[in-house]
């Protein structure tokens, strides 16, 4: 690592696993480091926020993000995804449909209603691409060096397309989007 978790604004939860609370909508992004891959969990609310997360991940790891897991189709979790264009993107089965057509219009409207600049919302929605990998049941990502992340389609919960990410370790870490929120 070229900087510490804390120097980059992240909180280390376990060796090679961290989270960052994003400003504005109090969203959590995650990062999981393996010997061969880097997994980001959620991408932020705009292209600019996604680019910041991508840059911070590179500063922390010295490598690019290779995988991106989107926990659910709300703007504050997915609109930064185009900043990770060269990563393999994962989402629950049906997320691709939710992010297309009318879903894009709804994402933009929600983002603007919650205070995102309309131009930033337009830019992010126009660049948004659906996940390349649809998770039905469970999918294990091997990030190398014994580091694995289990992606689990947990079915309808907070939305119709919720994905949780379990990172086994000491301690185990779970990223679950907005299925659990601090109040």
LONU-914804 format. One line per field, with one value per residue (C-alpha): chain; x, y, z; residue number from 1. Coordinates in Angstrom, 2 decimals, padded with zeros to 5 digits. Layout:
N
mol A;...
xx X;...
yy Y;...
zz Z;...
seq NUM;...
end
This chain:
183
mol A;A;A;A;A;A;A;A;A;A;A;A;A;A;A;A;A;A;A;A;A;A;A;A;A;A;A;A;A;A;A;A;A;A;A;A;A;A;A;A;A;A;A;A;A;A;A;A;A;A;A;A;A;A;A;A;A;A;A;A;A;A;A;A;A;A;A;A;A;A;A;A;A;A;A;A;A;A;A;A;A;A;A;A;A;A;A;A;A;A;A;A;A;A;A;A;A;A;A;A;A;A;A;A;A;A;A;A;A;A;A;A;A;A;A;A;A;A;A;A;A;A;A;A;A;A;A;A;A;A;A;A;A;A;A;A;A;A;A;A;A;A;A;A;A;A;A;A;A;A;A;A;A;A;A;A;A;A;A;A;A;A;A;A;A;A;A;A;A;A;A;A;A;A;A;A;A;A;A;A;A;A;A
xx 000.00;001.23;-000.90;-002.65;-006.38;-006.85;-004.69;-006.98;-010.19;-011.02;-011.59;-009.82;-012.28;-010.00;-006.65;-007.12;-010.75;-012.03;-014.97;-015.50;-018.53;-019.42;-020.65;-024.05;-026.23;-024.22;-023.56;-020.84;-018.37;-016.16;-012.79;-011.39;-007.75;-006.46;-003.08;-004.47;-007.56;-009.23;-012.99;-014.89;-018.35;-020.64;-019.48;-020.93;-023.47;-021.76;-018.93;-016.83;-017.44;-016.73;-013.49;-012.47;-013.11;-011.14;-008.21;-008.25;-008.31;-005.25;-003.46;-004.21;-003.30;-001.00;-003.35;-006.58;-009.98;-010.61;-014.12;-017.11;-020.15;-023.29;-025.49;-028.71;-030.07;-030.15;-028.32;-025.98;-024.63;-024.50;-024.04;-020.27;-019.97;-018.86;-015.65;-014.77;-015.24;-012.41;-013.65;-015.83;-019.20;-021.55;-025.14;-028.17;-030.15;-032.43;-030.22;-029.30;-032.98;-033.49;-030.65;-032.01;-034.79;-037.25;-034.92;-032.39;-035.03;-035.96;-032.30;-031.80;-035.00;-034.09;-030.55;-031.75;-034.55;-031.96;-029.67;-027.26;-026.50;-028.71;-025.73;-023.80;-026.86;-027.27;-023.59;-023.60;-026.88;-025.72;-022.50;-024.09;-023.64;-025.37;-023.46;-021.68;-022.28;-025.74;-025.61;-028.32;-027.84;-024.14;-020.95;-017.48;-014.80;-011.23;-009.10;-005.89;-003.69;-006.50;-008.80;-012.32;-015.50;-018.90;-021.53;-025.04;-028.29;-030.42;-033.63;-036.03;-035.35;-034.49;-035.08;-036.01;-032.32;-030.22;-026.71;-024.64;-020.88;-019.32;-015.56;-014.40;-011.55;-010.74;-013.17;-015.64;-016.95;-020.34;-021.28;-025.03;-025.86;-028.90;-030.31;-028.85;-028.56;-027.29;-029.85
yy 000.00;003.45;005.21;003.91;003.31;006.25;008.62;007.92;008.45;004.76;002.59;-000.77;-003.45;-006.47;-007.10;-006.07;-005.02;-001.49;000.82;004.47;006.46;008.70;012.24;013.51;010.43;008.57;005.63;003.06;001.87;-001.16;-002.37;-005.92;-006.61;-009.91;-010.89;-010.87;-008.68;-005.73;-005.69;-002.45;-002.66;000.08;003.04;006.23;008.75;010.33;009.90;012.28;010.27;007.00;008.46;009.52;006.01;004.51;006.86;006.15;002.41;002.74;004.85;002.21;-000.83;000.36;-001.51;-000.89;-002.17;-005.42;-006.20;-004.07;-005.39;-003.24;-003.95;-002.45;-000.03;003.28;006.27;006.73;003.20;002.85;006.18;006.13;002.71;004.08;005.28;001.57;000.84;-001.72;-003.72;-006.82;-005.62;-007.86;-007.35;-009.38;-011.03;-008.35;-005.41;-005.00;-004.49;-002.14;000.07;000.28;002.31;003.68;002.66;005.22;007.94;007.00;006.97;010.45;011.78;010.34;011.70;015.22;015.06;014.18;017.04;015.77;018.43;017.74;017.89;015.38;013.10;013.35;012.56;009.52;008.09;008.47;006.55;003.83;000.28;-002.80;-005.39;-007.98;-010.71;-011.49;-013.21;-015.80;-017.54;-017.22;-016.40;-016.73;-014.35;-015.55;-012.43;-014.42;-015.20;-017.05;-013.99;-014.79;-012.76;-014.44;-012.47;-013.49;-012.55;-012.10;-011.54;-008.69;-006.72;-003.03;-003.25;-006.05;-006.60;-006.82;-008.25;-008.87;-009.42;-011.67;-011.54;-014.46;-013.64;-012.61;-011.00;-011.84;-008.70;-008.26;-005.46;-005.32;-001.98;-000.48;-003.74;-002.49;001.25;003.33;005.74
zz 000.00;-000.82;001.84;004.96;005.08;007.43;005.36;002.43;004.45;004.75;007.82;007.88;009.04;008.69;007.00;003.36;003.85;004.37;004.07;003.32;004.37;001.46;002.08;001.06;001.36;004.02;001.74;002.45;-000.18;000.39;-000.79;-000.65;-001.55;-002.85;-004.29;-007.84;-007.67;-006.00;-005.38;-004.88;-003.33;-004.64;-006.70;-005.29;-006.53;-009.55;-012.01;-009.91;-006.74;-008.56;-009.94;-006.41;-005.11;-008.00;-007.33;-003.59;-004.27;-006.51;-003.87;-001.22;-003.28;-006.05;-008.41;-010.30;-009.18;-011.08;-009.80;-008.79;-006.89;-006.97;-003.95;-005.32;-007.94;-006.07;-007.49;-004.51;-005.05;-008.86;-010.66;-010.07;-011.78;-015.18;-013.48;-013.14;-016.85;-017.01;-013.98;-014.09;-012.74;-010.71;-009.62;-008.61;-011.41;-012.89;-011.95;-015.62;-016.48;-013.53;-014.80;-018.36;-019.99;-017.49;-014.66;-015.88;-015.83;-012.27;-011.18;-012.61;-011.04;-007.61;-007.81;-008.64;-006.06;-003.39;-004.42;-007.07;-009.67;-012.74;-015.12;-012.98;-012.92;-016.70;-017.28;-014.98;-016.29;-019.91;-019.17;-017.02;-018.28;-016.85;-014.82;-016.98;-014.41;-013.00;-009.62;-008.97;-005.65;-004.82;-006.74;-005.24;-006.46;-006.04;-005.58;-005.07;-002.11;-000.35;-000.42;-001.53;-001.58;-001.65;-003.57;-002.53;-004.24;-001.14;-003.07;-002.63;000.53;000.41;-003.36;-005.75;-006.61;-003.45;-003.34;-000.21;-000.14;002.53;002.99;005.15;007.50;011.02;011.46;008.69;006.98;005.30;002.91;002.37;000.79;002.46;003.83;007.12;007.70;010.59;011.95
seq 1;2;3;4;5;6;7;8;9;10;11;12;13;14;15;16;17;18;19;20;21;22;23;24;25;26;27;28;29;30;31;32;33;34;35;36;37;38;39;40;41;42;43;44;45;46;47;48;49;50;51;52;53;54;55;56;57;58;59;60;61;62;63;64;65;66;67;68;69;70;71;72;73;74;75;76;77;78;79;80;81;82;83;84;85;86;87;88;89;90;91;92;93;94;95;96;97;98;99;100;101;102;103;104;105;106;107;108;109;110;111;112;113;114;115;116;117;118;119;120;121;122;123;124;125;126;127;128;129;130;131;132;133;134;135;136;137;138;139;140;141;142;143;144;145;146;147;148;149;150;151;152;153;154;155;156;157;158;159;160;161;162;163;164;165;166;167;168;169;170;171;172;173;174;175;176;177;178;179;180;181;182;183
end
